[in-house]
């Protein structure tokens, strides 16, 4: 019984038939109120096609669903009857409308974690403000979703999908945000223009995007005063000719004056060209001393001119830098990068040693080859 005191509802994938709230209602109502629903194993065991789910058993015994047929009741009332005490909710491949989901969330006052993945009927996600215990929200691969509006004091937000507007409570208590954009969108453009201004307490930001064009947003620098850890995953796909200037990302030092940790992971789907003197002199931006940045990691460093200029700018201006790790290989796998294996012959190791070594007065730079990782 002790294991049933933290109830959770998890609606997972089922062969052939997608989940709907109506189909799950009888199972939700059949579970004892004190424990609500443990997982889909309890719910699916009382629904049609339960035999198609291997290892699906009712938590109170396989005879439970045969000896106690679920009562007939209104869909919403049935769903809510067994879920008012939920603390975790996972909806995966569930056909649920905006209205039904909003009503469901409105009645579950104890939710702490919500996972909404591949719900293809959702167009507008609204999380009510009274869910003051909700800490974590994951929204992924909902193709019709056009807007997310959060009125509660959420701590962590993880969104994966095409670019859509985000509306957060004023002021927002969110401290951790992870955004993975599956469509082409400028990372700097998102940070400078699309990141909600209400994220005044944001401490950790992870942003993954595909870069195709350079966008001039440097005249509108935000002030990310609370940001401590920034992770950028950039897939640069500007074939046949480079248009993006990575030195633009030096503006992040000014935008986040208290940042302590910076990660820059680059996957470049373009023709790599190692910097040499024939490419012209290295550009140098005006000094912008940063007294909090202590740890920097750059992966996918191929020794290109703008990559080197950015690394040099960080090295010269991070006055309390303890470590700058330069990796000449990729940090994560990418289908787009794997399509161009002949272009993944990084020559960044020698470039980093030659040029960064000259500026490294505190022994902070560590250059790793592919064999060292």
N, C-alpha and C positions, 0 to 999 in steps of 0.2 A: 504493500500500500504506500510505503514511503516514496517509491519511485514514481507514483502517480500524482504527486502533489504539485509538480511543475508542468501543467498540461501544455501540449503543443498540437497544432494541426498542420499536417503536411499533405498536400494534394499533389501526387506525383503522376508521372506519365503512365498511361494505360494503353495497351495495344488497341488500335482501330478507333476507339471512341474517346474523344476528348472529355475532360471533366466539366461538369456544370454544377452550379450551386443546387439546382433542383434535384439532380441525381444523387447528390451527397446528403441531402436533407434528412432522409429517413435514418441514415447511419449516425448522423450528428445527434439526432433526437434520441436514439436508442442508448447512447452512452450515459452512464450515471452522472448526474450533475456535479457531484463532488470532484470528479476528475476530468470532466469534459471529454475531449477526444485525445488519445495518446498520439496517434499518427494515422496515416491512411490505411494501415493494416486493419485498424478497427473499423474505419469507415467503409473501405472497399469490400470487406467481408460480407456486408449486408446489402451490397448493390449488385445489379446484374453483371454478368461476365466476371464475377469474382474469381472463378476458376482459372481465368486467363492470367492471373497475377500469381506467379510462383512465390511460395513462402508467405502467402497472405493469410493470417490467422487473427481471429478476434482475441483481444487480450484477456477476455474472461472465459475462454474455452471455445472450441469449434462448435459445440452444441448450443452456444448462447444465441446465435442468430436463428437457429431452427426452433428453439423453445420459446423465444420471445420475438414475435414478428414486430417490425417497426410500426408505430401508429401512423395514421394518416393525418397530416396537419399541414397548415399553410407553409409554403416553401421557406419564407424568411423566418417565420416563427420556429419552424423545425430546426433550421440551421442555427439560430441564435440560442435555442434551448440548451444545446450541448456545448456551447462555445463561449459563454460569457466570461469564463475564467481563463481563457487562453492567454498564454504569455508569449508563445511563438506561433507564427502563421507563415506557412509556405504554400504559395499557389503557383504551380508549375503546369503549363499547358492546360489551363482551366479557362473555359468559356464563361466569363462573368462580365456583366455590363458595368458601366460607370456607376449607375444608381445602386445596384445590388452591392457592389464593393464598398461604396461610401456608407450605405446603411449598415453593412456588416461591421466595418471599422468603427462606426459610431457607437455600437453596442458593446464592443470589446474593450473595456476600460483598462485592462491589465496587460495589454500587449507591450512587449519589450523588443521583439525582433520580428520584422516582416520581410518576406522574400516574395517578390512578384516577378515571375519569369515566364516569358513566352505566352502571355495572355493576350490573344489576338483580337479580342473585342474591345479592349480598353482604349479610350480616346482621350480621357481627361482624368487624371489621378488627383484626388483631393483627400488629404489626410487631415481630419478634424483636430482642432486645437486642444480638446480635452484629453487627448492621449498623452498625458504628461509623463508616463512611464516609458514611452517608446524611445529607444536608444539607437536602434539600427534599422535602416531601410535599404533594401537592394531592389532595384528595378532594372530588368534586363530583357532585351529582345522582345519588346512589345511594339510591333511594326506600325500600329495605328495610333499610338500614343502621341499626342500633340502638345501636352502641357502637364507639368507637375506642380501642384500647389500644396505647400506644407505649412500648416498653421500651428504645428506643435513644436516643442523644444527638443528636436531631434539632435542626437550627438554625432552620428555617423551616417553619411549618405553615399551610396554606391550606385551610379547610373551607367548603363552600357547600352548604347543604341545610337541612332542618328541625333543630330543636334535638335534640341527642343528647349523652349524657355523654362526656366526654373523660377518659382516664386516661393520665397521663404518668409517665415514670420519675422516681424520687426519688434525688437532686435532678435536675430537668430542666435540660438545657443549651439549651433553646429560647429564642431571643432575639427572634424575629419571629413573630407570630401574626396571621392574618387570618381573621375569622369573618363569613360572610354568612348570616344566618338567614332562611330563606324563609317561616317561619311567624311569627305574632305572638308577640313576646317582648320583655320590658322590657330595655333596654340596661343600665340601672343594676342591675336584678335579675341579669343575666348576670354583670356585673363583680363584684358584691358577693357572689354566692352560687354561681354556676355555673362561673366561671373557676377552673381547677384551682389549688389552693394550692401545688402543686409548681413553678409557674412563677416561681421566685425570681429568675431571670436575665432575665425578660422586659423588653426595651427598647422594642419597637415593637408596638403593638396597634392593629389596625383592626377595628372592629365595626360591622356594618350590620344593622339590625333594624327591624321595624315595631311602632310603639308604639300601644297601644289603651287601656291603663289605667295609673293611677299606683300604684306598688307602694312601700310604706313599708319601705325597706331601709336607711335612713340610720343606724340604730342599730348596724349591723354593717359598719362601714367596713373595707375591706381595707387592707393596707399594701403598695402597689406601689412598693417602694423603688427598683427598677432601671428603672422605666418612664421613658422619655425622650420618646417621641413617641406621642400618642394621637389616633386619627382615628375619629370617630363619624359614621355615616350614618344619620339617623333619618327614617323615613317615619311621620309622625304622622297616624293615621287614626282619630280619635275622634269621628266624626260621630254624632248631630247636635250634640253639645255637648262642649266641651273638658273633658277630665278630667285631662290630663297637665299637670304644672307643671314647666316647663323650669328654674326656679330650683333644683330639686333637683340639677341637674347641677353646681352650685357645690361640692358635696361632693367632686368629683373633685380639687379643689385640695388638699384635706386628705389624700385617699387616695394621691395621687402627689406627694409633696413635692419630688421632683427632676425633675419633668416640665419639658421645655424647649419643646416644640412641641405645640399643641393645635389640631385641626381639628374643626369642628362643622358638618356639612352637613345642613340640614333641608329636608324635602319635606313640606309640611303640606297634607293633604287635609281641610280644614275651612274654615269661614267666617272670613276674616281680618278683624281689627278693629284699626285703628291706635290706639295708646295716646293717650288724652287725659285731662285732669284729672278728667273725670266718672267715669273708671274707678277713682278712688281714688288715694291716695298710693302712690308706688313703695315696695315693701318693701326693707329693707336688712338683710342678715344680719350677725352679729358678724364683726369683722375676722379675717382668716385670711391674714396676709402670706405671700407665695410669692416666694422669692428666686431661682428658677431659670427660671421661665416667661418666655420672651423673644419668642415669636412665636405669634399667635393668628389663625385664619381662621374666620369665620362666614359661611356662605352660606345663602340662603333667609331672609334677615332681612326680615320684613314689618312690623316696628314694633309687634308685639304686646307687651303689658305684661310677660309673663314672659320674653320674649326680651330686652327692654330691661333688665330687672332682672338677668338673668344676665350680660349684657355689662358692665353697670356694676359688678357684683361682681368680675368678672375684672379690669377696668381699675383698680379701686381697690386691689386686693390684690396684683397682679403688680408688685412693686416694681422689677423690672429689665426691664419690658416694652419692647421695641424697636419692635414693629409689631403693630397689631391691624387686620386687613383685614376690613371689613364689606361683603358683597356682597348686593345686594337681589334677585338672580336666583338660580336653582337651579344647583348645580354639575354635576349629572348628570341624565340623562333618566330619567323614571319613567313607566311606563304608568299607574299609579294617579293620578299628578299630572296627566297629560295628559287624564284623563277629566274634569277640572274646570277647563277653561281660564278660565271666567269668574271663578274665585276666585284666579287668579294675576295680581292687579293690585297688586303690592307698593307700600306707601307707607312702606317702611322708610328710604328715603334721608333724608327730612326729619326723621324721628324720631331717626335716628342723629346727624345734624348738630346738632340742637337739644340733645339730652340728653347724648350722649357727648362732644360738643365742650366742654361746660362742665367735664367731669371730666378732660379730656385736657391734663395739665400738661407733658407731655414730647413733644408732637407725634407721638404714636405711632399715632393713629387715622387710618385711610384708608378713606373711604366711597366705594364704587364703585356707580354706576348701571349698568343693563343695557347702555346704549350705550357705557360705558367699558370693558367686559370683552371 
